[in-house]
Amino acid sequence: MSTPASGALGLRARVDRALGSMDDGTMGPRRRHYHHHHRRRHRRDDGRGRPRASRSVTVNEGASGTRGKNAEVTRYDDADIPRGVGSATREDLTRWLASNGLRAQKMTLESNLAEGRGLVATEEIKRGEALLGVDASCLITVERAIAEAKLGPRHAELQEWSVLATFLAQQAMALESGNAGTFGEYIRALPRRTGSVLDWPEDEVETLLKGSPSRLAAAERQESVNAAIAEIRSSFPDITEGALRWAFDILFSRLIRLDAMGGELALVPWADMLNHKPGCAAFIDLNGSAVNLTTDRAYAAGEQVWASYGQRPSSELLISYGFAPEVGENPDDEYSLTLGVDVNDPYAQAKADVLRRMGLSPVETFPLRLNGYPRQLLQYASFILCNPDKPSELEGLARTAFTGSANFGQSIFDSVRGLAQGQARGKQGVILGGVPGEIAVREMLADMCAEALSAYPNSLEKDKGIAEGRMPEFPGADAWTGVAPAAIRATQRSVSAARVRVSERRILAKTDSEVRLQLRKLKQKSLMSGM
Ligand SMILES: C[S@@+](CC[C@H](N)C(=O)[O-])C[C@H]1O[C@@H](n2cnc3c(N)ncnc32)[C@H](O)[C@@H]1O
């Protein structure tokens, strides 16, 4: 008989650094990737450019009290952003939208909101109403970008995101020479800055996100963008690094995944003025020949109309969009717990091979939420901890853990896919090793929660204090272009990051206490049955 090795001793969580997924940063419904990170290339799937060091800008103004005089305050300088960006007035944009067939709206664009610009109801709007009505001809899709930008055959080397970034950067640079192009007015109306992690000084990614799994996600995002920029510039050397960095920032904060178009990515003028509300269930999608938002609630005149950017935890909102909801406001908050086969396990290689054969990875990430965690996390943990007499038993054990049956006839794919997506409380899989196994995996989980909690440098009280701090709105800043004094941006980053840290720590503490309660019950049960 095989039982899991006791406790979590020696277990080391490792992280799959291979690929950060760009696909996570869109305004469409969230796509979850627990194991495979699929990167769609536009045409061919060949080698990628090497990451390149990003250019850091130093100015003589400390962005926060903790940093020195010459600290970086943003990742790139305003002079690096094409000059025409942000130069369109509200009237310019409105005129351009009308000339592109935007029908009369029940919403107006306002720019003095806490979220910057946003769409506000001008009359009563009912629940279930279809708003926006942006004609499909206004969408900037990959195909459209290729057609408009005349990128030539070299675009075939690029991934979809890079095609769009190249188009945006090229068009933004063309504004200066008066060659605006079809989307010139739209590009002139885009913000210069979004506050997303791509614009964060490197040291702040380290300090503000320390302890949080989002630190790695943020670093990966920056690295993947640096690599993409290097790759684009090897084909299009005239496009500046600053223009491309700005373009990626725009894509991460505004790109919409249109499910009705098979998940196609698009920039949708006007629709991209909607701000996100946690818990909102109104999505932007193509409906016939127009992009609509179907409201999930009624609005009175004067109220801001909200969309959902997908069910995203606050860490993801912070990384892609540069904001984090207040603690407790986001029902989709989660802590991404990463665990994997211990490299010191005598069967480490064999376990990794079995997992790979089943379509899983030797390192997996599972979501912990305030209301629980997937049972598949425990099933996976029981396999990585298992300690059979012979490695030949591992295959059967994995099948049992993930499908509930050691038989090869079992339909493995659905259950394994379910496991990797943290779905459906494991009807099929089992936790290996009976009650001792149930105890061992929970002990491991409790240890991991305690370890994760101790990784945050500040006391919880201190973090709560920062998270509850007043979020500076846009005093002295231009909400239209997103340009704010360095000190305001620094405070926004600091408060938002603290909100993420506190949200994650709440989830870890709740999981920890739940798991300890389960452990007490299980230990009692095993004591009773031993009597
Ligand atoms: C798709 S755009 C929405 C329009 C944007 N406010 C503008 O001025 O252009 C996404 C950006 O809006 C802001 N935003 C959206 N929802 C927000 C929220 N709930 N709180 C704060 N900022 C938000 C963030 O700056 C984000 O990067």
The ligand as an SDF file (V2000), in Angstrom:
LIG
                    3D

 27 29  0  0  0  0  0  0  0  0999 V2000
  -10.5040   50.3350  -20.7680 C   0  0  0  0  0  0  0  0  0  0  0  0
   -9.8410   51.7090  -19.9680 S   0  0  0  0  0  0  0  0  0  0  0  0
  -11.2690   52.5420  -19.3530 C   0  0  0  0  0  0  0  0  0  0  0  0
  -11.2520   54.0300  -19.6530 C   0  0  0  0  0  0  0  0  0  0  0  0
  -10.1880   54.8030  -18.9200 C   0  0  0  0  0  0  0  0  0  0  0  0
  -10.6760   55.1970  -17.5990 N   0  0  0  0  0  0  0  0  0  0  0  0
   -9.7210   56.0220  -19.6980 C   0  0  0  0  0  0  0  0  0  0  0  0
   -9.6240   57.0980  -19.0940 O   0  0  0  0  0  0  0  0  0  0  0  0
   -9.4200   55.9410  -20.8690 O   0  0  0  0  0  0  0  0  0  0  0  0
   -9.0920   50.9210  -18.5780 C   0  0  0  0  0  0  0  0  0  0  0  0
   -8.4350   51.8590  -17.5960 C   0  0  0  0  0  0  0  0  0  0  0  0
   -9.4070   52.5560  -16.8380 O   0  0  0  0  0  0  0  0  0  0  0  0
   -9.0450   52.6600  -15.4720 C   0  0  0  0  0  0  0  0  0  0  0  0
  -10.0390   51.9180  -14.6630 N   0  0  0  0  0  0  0  0  0  0  0  0
  -10.9700   51.0450  -15.1150 C   0  0  0  0  0  0  0  0  0  0  0  0
  -11.7320   50.5880  -14.1090 N   0  0  0  0  0  0  0  0  0  0  0  0
  -11.2730   51.1590  -12.9850 C   0  0  0  0  0  0  0  0  0  0  0  0
  -11.6360   51.0700  -11.6040 C   0  0  0  0  0  0  0  0  0  0  0  0
  -12.6440   50.2890  -11.1790 N   0  0  0  0  0  0  0  0  0  0  0  0
  -10.9250   51.7980  -10.7180 N   0  0  0  0  0  0  0  0  0  0  0  0
   -9.9100   52.5900  -11.1090 C   0  0  0  0  0  0  0  0  0  0  0  0
   -9.5050   52.7120  -12.3990 N   0  0  0  0  0  0  0  0  0  0  0  0
  -10.1830   52.0150  -13.3340 C   0  0  0  0  0  0  0  0  0  0  0  0
   -7.6650   52.0680  -15.3740 C   0  0  0  0  0  0  0  0  0  0  0  0
   -6.7360   53.1010  -15.5010 O   0  0  0  0  0  0  0  0  0  0  0  0
   -7.5890   51.1550  -16.5770 C   0  0  0  0  0  0  0  0  0  0  0  0
   -6.2760   50.9660  -17.0350 O   0  0  0  0  0  0  0  0  0  0  0  0
  1  2  1  0
  2  3  1  0
  2 10  1  0
  3  4  1  0
  4  5  1  0
  5  6  1  0
  5  7  1  0
  7  8  2  0
  7  9  1  0
 10 11  1  0
 11 12  1  0
 11 26  1  0
 12 13  1  0
 13 14  1  0
 13 24  1  0
 14 15  1  0
 14 23  1  0
 15 16  2  0
 16 17  1  0
 17 18  1  0
 17 23  2  0
 18 19  1  0
 18 20  2  0
 20 21  1  0
 21 22  2  0
 22 23  1  0
 24 25  1  0
 24 26  1  0
 26 27  1  0
M  CHG  2   2   1   9  -1
M  END
$$$$
